[in-house]
Amino acid sequence: MDKRHFAVIAGLGCLAVILLAVVVAVPLFLFPIRAQRMVGQNPAPTATPIPGLGATQEIIPTLTLPPTRLEVQPAAPEESFTALYEQLNPGVVNIQVYVERGGLSGSGAGSGFILDNEGHIVTNNHVVAEANQVVVVFHDSTEAKAEIVGTDDDSDLAVIQVDNLPATVRPLLLGDSDLVDVGEWVVAIGNPFGLGSSMSLGIVSAVGRMIPSGATPFAIPQAIQTDAAINPGNSGGPLLNLQGEVIGVNAQIASGGTPANAGVGFAIPSNVVRIVAPVLIESGSYQWSWLGIEGGSVNLTIMEANDLETQHGAYIDRVVPDGPADEAGLEGSSGVEVIEGLRVPVGGDVIIEVEGTPVIDFSDLLSHIAFKAPGDLVELTILRDGERRRVRVELAPRP
């Protein structure tokens, strides 16, 4: 992506292992924020563009999930949170990782939650991806070595497994992240700063965020933003609603340069977990789809420079050669105009609908594509030279 034209909201969550990188970027033509994943003692920021869009394959139904949601109905608010913690904490684990590379060794910590009765545990990819050994610490301080079953760089999710679950633990139930609304109370349980079994309380402060995966240039759609305190070590732990359902996996913080909570954290939505985790259990890896474009949301400057009628839509700055969008005939920017000192791309197609559903911004496009499969045909409605056109694109696997 031409960094002069576009950038994206970025940052990596709470704690992984040493020797990995922190990613920092900014939203398109907006005020920058910082978001980061804590790595060792000396994280170094690098820029991360988003050159493509993602999709998924069919779910493989391998999970044995709890049959019902928790019912928490005590008399007073403080008692409700106490009861919620007592019922949920047995499903949350602390994860200790040990790394050896190039004669150097180190350790890191994160969190996770028990997914099923077969000992599968969900966490972040950045928590375990570099680990030579993974040790799970349960709520009762019991420890067990874990095997890495599967990892997915693009969604920053991983599944690990222990052979035998202690009798005192319980799997947690995945909720429907599409039903999450701004203002809902949520709790985060995890291992911040190595302080296991810690719970923090907050609300959902935004939904539908697009955040980077960290290890790849692709984005994670529909992330949940919360002001519940998330700190180094919370990575991979659950974000839960007051019904006891996991609605997200805590992964990133926007910290303003301070390596700790500043009131803005991000969780990978549970509906992405629902799609990715079973495939990781079945095959160890996950194949996402690819549209093959670079771009960003239409804003006032792009609207004026391109003579558009509204600020809605996903602007295409560049089409990746020989990618699905290129083969379908989509077009990127043909030039640049300087408006009040800003270099603004002009001439690119604007995607305004996906299969008849309006595209308000670039994250909308990402979300629509993310739940498709490689090989799916997708009909896009675009604006080109002021005219509406329909284009059918066959999605391909990410390169």
C-alpha positions in Angstrom: 0.0 0.0 0.0 1.2 3.5 -0.7 1.7 4.9 2.8 1.2 8.4 1.4 -2.4 7.5 0.7 -3.6 5.1 3.2 -3.0 3.7 6.7 -5.0 1.6 9.0 -5.9 1.4 12.7 -3.3 -0.9 14.3 -1.8 -2.4 17.4 -1.0 -5.6 19.1 -2.4 -6.8 22.4 -1.2 -7.5 25.7 1.7 -10.0 26.2 3.4 -12.6 24.1 6.9 -13.9 24.2 10.2 -12.2 23.7 11.8 -11.5 20.3 8.5 -10.6 18.5 7.6 -7.1 17.2 5.0 -4.5 18.2 2.9 -3.0 15.4 1.8 0.6 15.3 -0.2 2.4 12.6 -2.9 5.1 12.2 -6.3 5.3 10.6 -6.8 6.7 7.2 -6.6 10.5 7.2 -7.6 10.6 10.9 -5.9 11.3 14.2 -3.4 8.5 15.0 -3.7 6.2 18.0 -1.3 3.7 19.4 -2.0 0.1 20.0 0.4 -2.6 20.9 1.2 -6.1 22.1 3.7 -6.3 24.9 6.8 -8.3 24.0 9.6 -8.8 26.3 11.2 -5.6 27.7 12.0 -3.6 24.6 9.2 -3.6 22.0 10.0 -1.8 18.7 7.2 -0.4 16.6 6.9 -1.1 12.9 4.4 0.0 10.3 1.8 -2.6 9.1 -0.3 -1.9 6.0 -3.4 -4.0 5.1 -3.1 -5.0 1.4 -6.0 -7.4 1.2 -9.3 -8.7 2.5 -10.1 -12.0 4.2 -12.7 -14.8 4.1 -13.3 -18.3 5.6 -14.1 -21.9 4.7 -16.8 -24.1 6.1 -16.9 -24.8 9.9 -15.8 -28.2 10.9 -18.0 -29.2 13.8 -15.5 -30.8 16.2 -16.2 -28.9 19.3 -18.0 -30.3 22.4 -19.3 -27.1 24.0 -21.2 -26.5 27.2 -25.0 -27.0 26.5 -26.4 -24.0 28.3 -25.5 -20.5 29.3 -24.8 -19.6 32.9 -27.6 -18.1 35.0 -26.3 -15.5 37.5 -29.1 -13.8 39.5 -27.9 -12.8 42.9 -29.5 -10.0 44.9 -26.9 -7.2 44.7 -24.6 -6.0 41.9 -21.4 -6.7 43.8 -22.7 -10.2 44.5 -23.5 -10.7 40.8 -19.9 -10.0 39.9 -18.7 -12.3 42.6 -20.9 -15.1 41.5 -19.9 -14.5 37.8 -16.3 -14.7 38.7 -16.7 -17.9 40.8 -18.5 -19.6 37.9 -16.2 -18.3 35.1 -12.7 -18.3 36.6 -12.5 -22.2 36.5 -12.7 -21.9 32.7 -9.8 -19.5 32.4 -6.1 -20.4 32.3 -2.8 -18.7 32.6 -0.3 -19.7 29.9 3.5 -19.7 30.5 5.7 -19.9 27.4 9.4 -20.7 27.1 11.5 -19.7 24.1 14.9 -20.7 22.9 16.4 -19.1 19.7 19.9 -18.6 18.5 21.4 -19.5 21.9 19.1 -17.1 23.7 16.2 -18.1 26.0 13.3 -16.3 27.5 9.8 -16.6 28.8 6.5 -14.9 28.5 2.9 -15.1 29.7 -0.6 -14.9 28.5 -4.1 -16.1 29.1 -6.6 -18.5 27.5 -9.9 -20.2 28.1 -11.1 -23.8 28.0 -13.1 -24.5 24.9 -14.3 -28.1 25.4 -14.0 -31.2 27.5 -11.3 -32.6 25.3 -8.8 -30.1 26.7 -8.7 -27.7 23.9 -7.8 -24.1 25.0 -8.1 -21.0 22.9 -5.5 -18.2 23.1 -3.7 -15.7 20.9 -1.4 -16.8 18.2 1.1 -14.2 19.4 1.2 -15.8 22.9 2.3 -19.3 21.8 3.6 -19.0 18.2 7.3 -18.8 19.1 7.2 -21.1 22.1 9.3 -24.1 22.5 7.3 -25.2 25.5 3.9 -24.2 26.7 2.7 -24.7 30.3 -1.0 -24.1 31.3 -1.8 -23.1 34.9 -5.4 -23.7 35.9 -7.4 -21.7 38.5 -6.5 -24.1 41.2 -2.7 -23.7 40.5 -2.5 -27.1 38.8 0.0 -27.1 36.0 0.1 -29.1 32.8 2.2 -29.1 29.6 0.2 -28.3 26.5 0.7 -29.1 22.8 0.1 -26.4 20.2 -2.7 -27.9 18.0 -3.0 -25.1 15.5 -2.2 -21.5 14.9 -3.6 -18.8 12.6 -1.5 -15.7 12.0 -4.3 -13.9 10.2 -6.8 -14.0 13.0 -4.2 -14.0 15.8 -5.8 -17.2 17.2 -4.3 -20.4 18.4 -5.6 -23.6 20.0 -3.5 -25.6 22.4 -4.4 -28.9 24.2 -3.7 -30.6 27.5 -4.1 -34.3 27.9 -6.2 -34.2 31.1 -8.3 -31.4 32.5 -8.5 -31.1 36.3 -11.9 -32.0 37.7 -12.4 -28.5 39.0 -12.4 -26.7 35.7 -15.1 -26.2 33.1 -15.3 -25.1 29.5 -16.7 -21.7 28.7 -19.6 -21.1 26.2 -19.0 -19.1 23.1 -21.6 -16.3 22.7 -22.7 -14.5 19.5 -20.5 -11.5 19.0 -22.9 -10.1 16.3 -25.4 -9.4 19.1 -23.0 -7.3 21.2 -24.0 -3.7 21.6 -22.1 -0.6 22.7 -22.8 0.1 26.4 -23.1 -3.6 27.5 -21.2 -4.6 30.7 -18.4 -7.0 30.2 -15.6 -8.6 32.2 -12.1 -9.7 31.3 -10.5 -12.5 33.2 -6.8 -13.4 32.7 -3.2 -13.1 33.8 -2.2 -9.4 33.7 1.4 -8.8 34.7 1.5 -12.4 35.8 -1.2 -11.9 38.3 -3.4 -14.9 37.6 -7.2 -15.1 38.0 -7.7 -11.4 37.8 -11.0 -9.9 36.7 -11.7 -6.4 35.4 -15.0 -4.8 34.6 -16.0 -2.3 31.9 -18.4 -1.7 29.0 -18.3 -2.3 25.3 -17.1 1.1 24.1 -17.3 0.3 20.3 -18.0 -2.6 18.0 -17.0 -3.3 14.4 -13.4 -2.2 14.7 -10.9 -3.4 12.1 -7.6 -4.3 13.8 -4.4 -5.8 12.4 -3.4 -9.4 13.0 0.1 -8.4 13.8 2.0 -11.3 12.1 0.5 -10.7 8.6 -0.6 -7.6 6.7 -4.3 -8.7 6.9 -6.9 -7.3 9.3 -9.3 -8.9 11.7 -12.9 -7.8 11.2 -15.6 -6.9 13.7 -13.3 -6.5 16.7 -14.9 -5.4 20.0 -13.5 -2.4 21.8 -13.8 -2.2 25.6 -12.7 0.0 28.5 -12.4 -3.1 30.8 -8.8 -3.0 31.9 -6.6 -5.2 29.6 -2.9 -5.3 30.3 0.2 -7.3 29.4 -0.6 -10.9 30.2 -4.3 -10.6 29.3 -3.7 -11.6 25.7 -5.7 -14.7 24.8 -8.1 -14.5 27.7 -11.8 -14.2 27.4 -14.0 -11.1 27.2 -17.3 -12.1 28.7 -20.8 -10.8 28.9 -22.9 -11.0 32.2 -24.6 -14.1 31.0 -21.2 -15.9 31.2 -20.6 -16.1 27.4 -17.3 -15.5 25.7 -17.9 -12.7 23.3 -14.2 -12.1 22.4 -10.6 -13.0 22.9 -8.6 -10.1 24.4 -5.7 -9.3 22.1 -4.7 -5.7 21.8 -4.5 -2.3 23.6 -4.4 1.2 22.4 -2.0 2.7 25.0 -0.9 6.1 23.8 2.7 5.0 24.1 2.4 3.6 27.6 2.8 -0.2 27.8 -0.4 -0.7 29.9 -4.1 -0.1 29.9 -5.3 3.3 28.9 -9.0 2.5 28.6 -9.1 1.2 25.0 -8.7 -2.5 24.5 -9.7 -4.8 21.6 -11.0 -8.3 21.5 -11.2 -10.7 18.5 -14.9 -11.5 18.1 -16.2 -14.8 19.3 -17.8 -15.5 15.8 -14.3 -15.5 14.3 -13.3 -18.0 17.1 -16.3 -20.1 16.2 -15.2 -20.4 12.6 -11.4 -20.6 13.0 -11.0 -22.8 16.2 -12.7 -26.0 14.9 -10.6 -25.9 11.7 -7.4 -25.4 13.8 -8.4 -28.5 15.8 -9.1 -30.5 12.7 -6.2 -29.5 10.5 -3.8 -27.3 12.4 -4.1 -24.3 10.1 -6.8 -22.1 8.5 -7.2 -20.9 4.9 -8.7 -17.4 4.4 -10.0 -15.9 1.2 -8.5 -13.0 -0.6 -10.0 -10.2 -2.7 -6.7 -8.6 -3.6 -7.2 -4.8 -3.2 -5.7 -2.0 -1.1 -7.6 1.0 0.0 -9.6 2.6 2.7 -12.9 4.3 3.7 -14.3 7.1 1.7 -14.0 10.4 3.7 -14.7 14.0 2.9 -11.4 14.6 1.1 -11.8 11.5 -1.1 -15.4 12.3 -1.8 -14.6 15.8 -3.0 -11.5 14.8 -5.0 -13.4 12.1 -6.8 -16.7 14.0 -7.2 -18.6 11.4 -5.2 -22.1 12.1 -3.8 -21.6 10.6 -0.3 -18.8 9.6 2.0 -20.0 6.0 2.1 -18.1 3.2 0.4 -14.7 1.4 0.2 -12.3 3.2 -2.0 -9.8 1.1 -4.1 -6.4 2.6 -4.2 -4.6 -0.3 -5.7 -5.6 -3.7 -7.3 -3.0 -6.4 -6.7 -1.8 -7.7 -10.1 -3.2 -11.1 -11.1 -5.4 -11.2 -7.9 -9.1 -11.9 -7.9 -10.1 -8.2 -8.1 -7.7 -7.7 -11.0 -9.1 -10.7 -12.9 -12.6 -9.3 -12.3 -11.7 -5.9 -13.8 -11.7 -3.7 -10.7 -9.6 -0.6 -11.0 -7.4 1.3 -8.5 -6.3 4.9 -8.4 -5.2 6.5 -11.7 -3.5 9.5 -10.1 -3.1 11.8 -7.1 -4.4 15.3 -6.4 -3.0 17.6 -3.7 -5.8 19.2 -1.7 -4.8 21.6 1.1 -1.4 19.9 1.3 -2.8 16.3 1.4 -2.1 13.9 -1.4 -5.4 12.3 -2.3 -5.9 9.3 -4.6 -8.3 9.8 -7.5 -9.8 7.6 -10.2 -10.2 4.4 -8.2 -13.4 2.3 -8.1 -15.6 2.7 -5.0 -17.3 -0.4 -3.7 -20.8 0.6 -2.4 -22.5 -2.8 -2.0 -21.6 -6.5 -1.5 -24.3 -8.9 -2.6 -26.9 -6.1 -2.2 -25.8 -5.1 1.3 -24.6 -1.5 1.6 -20.9 -0.9 2.3 -20.5 2.1 4.6 -16.8 2.0 5.0 -13.8 -0.2 4.4 -14.3 -2.3 7.5 -17.8 -3.2 6.2 -16.2 -4.6 3.1 -13.7 -6.6 5.1 -16.5 -8.0 7.3 -18.6 -9.1 4.3 -15.7 -10.8 2.6 -14.3 -12.3 5.8 -17.1 -14.8 6.2 -16.9 -16.1 2.6 -14.8 -19.0 1.4 -12.1 -19.3 -1.2 -13.8 -20.0 -4.5 -17.0 -18.2 -3.6 -18.4 -15.8 -6.2 -19.2 -12.4 -4.8 -21.2 -9.7 -6.6 -19.9 -6.2 -5.9 -21.7 -3.0 -6.8 -19.1 -0.3 -7.6 -19.0 3.4 -8.7 -16.8 4.2 -11.7 -16.8 7.6 -13.3 -20.1 8.3 -11.6 -21.8 5.2 -12.9 -23.0 2.2 -11.0 -21.7 -1.2 -12.2 -21.9 -4.8 -11.0 -18.8 -7.0 -10.9 -18.6 -10.6 -10.0 -15.4 -11.7 -8.2 -14.2 -15.2 -7.5 -12.4 -15.1 -4.2 -9.0 -16.9 -4.0 -6.9 -18.2 -1.1 -4.6 -15.6 0.4 -1.2 -15.7 -1.2 
